[in-house]
Amino acid sequence: MLPLGLMLLLLPAAPSAAATDLPGSGAPLRAELGASTPVPGSPSASALLLQPGAEYSPSGLALARSAEVLVSTGEEEEGQQHHNHGGGYRVVQWEWSYVQTPYIIAIWLLVASVAKILFHFSQRFTTVVPESCMLILLGLVLGGVVLIANKKQLYQLEPALFFLFLLPTIVGDAGYFMPARLFFDNLGAILLYAVVGTLWNAFCTGFCLYGVKLLGVIDERVQADLMDFLLFGALISAVDPVAVLAVFEEVHVNDMLFIIVFGESLLNDAVTVVLYKVYISFVEVGPGNVQTADYFKGVASFLIVSIGGTLVGLVFAVILGFITRFTKKVRIIEPLFVFLLVYLAYLTAELFSLSAILSMTFCGIGANKYVEANISQKSRTTVKYTMKTLASIAETIIFIFLGISAVDKSKWAWDTGLVSCTLIFIFIFRAVGVIGQTWILNRFRLVPLDKIDQVVMSYGGLRGAVAFALVVLLDGEQVRAKDYFVATTIVVIFFTVMFQGLTIKPLVKWLKVPRSTSRKPTINEEIHERAFDHILTAVEDIAGLQGYHHWRDKWEQFDKNYLSKLLLRKSVYRKSELWEAYQKINIRDAISVIDQGGNVLTSARLSLPSMASRTSFPEVTNVTNYLRENGSGVCLDLQVIDNVPGAKVEEDTETHHVLAGNLYKPRRRYQSHYSRHFMPVGEKERQDREVFQRNMRSRMETFKSTRHKRHKKERSQKKRRGSDTKEEGNDKPRRNVSWQDKDPVVVPIDSEEDKGEHSDPEKEEDVGITFVAHNTETPKQRPKSVPAGLDGCQSPSNQLPWKGGVGSLPPCVSVEATKIIPVDLQQAWNQSISSLESISSPPVPAEPVHPRVSALSRLGGPRPASYTPTGSSAGSTSSIAAHVAQGSVTFHFPEKEEEDEEGGGVSEQQQEMQPLMSSLRPPGPPPPPPASAFGSGRRRNPCVYLRSLVTVPPPGSEMYTRGPTQL
Amino acid sequence: MGSRASTLLREEEIEEIKKETGFSHSQITRLYSRFTSLDKGENGTLSREDFQRIPELAINPLGDRIINAFFPEGEDQVNFRGFMRTLAHFRPIEDNEKNKDPTASEPLNSRTNKLLFAFRLYDLDRDDKISRDELLQVLRMMVGVNISDEQLGSIADRTIQEADQNGDNSISFNEFIKVLEKVDVEQKMSIRFLH
């Protein structure tokens, strides 16, 4: 393919050779084409090129020139064909003019891609020589061939092509997949290097070149004054993102170093653009006419260009996030929105002559979180691969064209003084600038950049295609030394990309720069590093430091309260953000496992744990479906965990996955790596709540007197006895007792779990199995059939509460509860319930509450019940509050007092209820009306859901998984 | 608050703390003012309640363990000296400290001491071993309720299995160091105290 490609490329350029070689009518035509000088194409031709160019042909413009030439001579071609073949119908027609434009584009892409393949044939070779070097060399060769054949260079890197198509693909990829956490962690350093560093380089290089010129080192023919040199300094001083990306990706320095250099190369765009434009205008009006105000305008322009560019990017990020909210029905075009809007962000910034790179970068960074959450997994993959493909091919073409462009005598004007001085200056000032800025930075950084880092950063200041495109764009009339500048720029680019790119790898090795490791952290590291983060957060809070994390937290709040609400799909925001995030992580893990040679069973298993735990959210249909669909899967899950102890890798992955998903995140970690950074919004709230409760509870445990502990022991013994007798009536009042005798300490729900954990670990062990078993049952039937309903309600009373609760309730609870209670009521419910709990605050809060409430609910039918308890539970809340206030913590006969309180206090219903309650009184030995007395399915149901509601945390956290731990 | 802090802190005290912890003078006075603002009882010591009043700690999964780490064994109060001694664990290691002569006692913020601090959070019974139960407790603290106990148990088993070298089914401090040897503890267990 390569020879063919080369031949086709050379076709227009090699008239004499082609004339003899090629058969048919093509040859003479080509001769003509080659001879005719490139002229601006007709509008139609360029329109043809531009239309498809946007998305799939980054090289569209590259070939525009040749294509235009060909098209402009199309008519002659037609005529000649007629002449050669005469009239009549021809079986085979040569339709080159019809296909030539896309054909040449395709061939170019093919050549570039095949070249890539060839480079990577030799493993040893590619480890030494960076790909970018090879591509430039290939470009040089190609350019040389063209030049020899044609005496004239037809191809070069067109600035318009570069800025409109090639650069955006690379920047878009970089921005969208930027590791946001790392980027913002180092934002201070990046900004300093990008702004101050680039300014420093630009001014110093410009002034010093001018000084050298005055000294006579630079030849007289270079007609340039101070402004010209400053302009040149501005465009040559910016570190180039394409080159940095190409070289550093192969070097694998550590993440921090990479993000600083790469971030700098992206963000310095604003500085470069402004300096470039300011100097161009200065050069145009002439240095003498520049007024002081113009300098201030320059500063203002910098602010506008940079901040404006950033804002444009963020606006488009918001639009993109917002649009992807509604693509549920048209998944297939989701990726297109991503490409289009990110690209539009770039073009819009260009339109207003703002910093397009900044705009695109921030659009990518900003939108990534929301887009990734909104779009489907397949779309995510599509976006990822399309972006990477485009960026890769764009990079290849850029380097090849850089090489080709260099072989062009017409542009070259060599001046050794200028070239060598520029090389020396940019190197020196880069090093000096880095050292100076690092010195300042290290006073503020937690992780100082040491000398080795500075060396790599100085040495990694690569210049690239941006500088070349800018210098080519210069107006030869205004800047008379343009040709010298072009030549110098090319040399500088080649030197930095090829020489420094070639030597940076050995240098990094020699300096023992910490490399980035792709090694996955072990379980221990995973766990302990989390612990470290928690520790650090706590220590910072204790020390009263409010730094970076403080503002980060503020941003998280803002994001949670406003942005995510606006930009995330409702389903994602309210519920399945958890689910989606999990699915995403699961699938990624699964894919990587398969890629690494794992088997499919592993991946199936990976996705299942989260399914089991995530099915619980109060969205009825989904819950039901998931339970149904994944019931068997859940079983498989645990079996696999239990029965396949081998395969260390698999186990690692599994554990890693489970941990990564479920470990609490310290504040600073909420938005971590881009792959993981999608932090479900409700998650934080839920986590805070859970942790808060647990901490409070354990504190309370610590403070409890020994008396209390004794009581507890007694109580639990009683409970055991009660469960032995299997008399529910006995059991329930007991739990009321247990509820009443608590200290009025604020301990919200969730205590059962804790209890089970501390006092009864071995019992907890088998809970999970029960959990699975019940999970696999079809949940829908349960609520309807009376026995099942009874079972669901009463089994916890039969057993130790923590055990039974975990085992049997969840499916029944979650399904029932969510079905019966309207969504709007649920919230009120949850609030009242949680307030109730927080006031009553027993370590066993759920249980005592539930019989009462369920008793209440029996008074009404299911439907009104969902209403009345709201009021009555509020009433009981107040009564409990009264309890607490009076400090009337009686131990054995609380029931009476409670009745008194309620009877004196609240509603009619509660008074009606009193007989029921009294019949359940603890001392009363026989339990006449246990729940079974009321046990019609219809009446059971409210009981079920009420109970579950008691345990339902406020919206945003899960019901299913929490419920069991409490009941 | 600041002025009061500095007046209450004697110079020689500052010097001693400086020597012991490596904090700078301004850091010490700053942290002292923090200390006094936490000290609601105004008796020059902090109790557990004083720590627990910090709202952020209440939502920190390991909050109480960390509070406990501030208190010497069996004591309920911590004075400023002890407060600073604990905080000193998290001071970043500075360049000039790396090449200190080895004969001097190890600074509080050395890698080993940082690790020891973390280790102690796990090791409740102070037998210099993290048992499976101790690990499970911490895991349960750090993990949401979404993980079943089997899963958590298998994680704990796996963790211990990975770290355990002598087969006693628990993680000793040496094993703890070993298993984290590739982690940049110096960085990940340091925070920036303002100058």
Interface residues (C-beta under 8 A of the other chain):
Chain A: F444 R445 L446 V447 P448 D450 R519 T522 I523 N524 E525 I527 H528 E529 R530 A531 F532 D533 H534 I535 L536 T537 A538 V539 E540 D541 I542 A543 G544 L545 G547 P609 A612 S613 R614 L638 I641 D642 E651 D652 T655 V658 L659 G661 N662 L663 Y664 P666 R667 R686 Q687 D688 R689 E690 V691 F692 R694 N695 M696 S698 R699 D750 E753 E757 H758 P761 E764 E765 V767 G768 I769 F771 E958 T961 R962 T965
Chain B: L31 R34 S37 L38 F51 Q52 I54 E56 L57 A58 I59 N60 P61 L62 G63 D64 I66 F70 L87 F90 P92 D95 F117 A118 L121 Y122 D133 L136 Q137 V138 L139 R140 M141 M142 V143 G144 V145 N146 I147 S148 D149 E150 Q151 G153 S154 I155 R158 T159 E162 A163 V179 L180 K182 V183 V185 Q187 K188 M189 S190 I191 R192 F193 L194
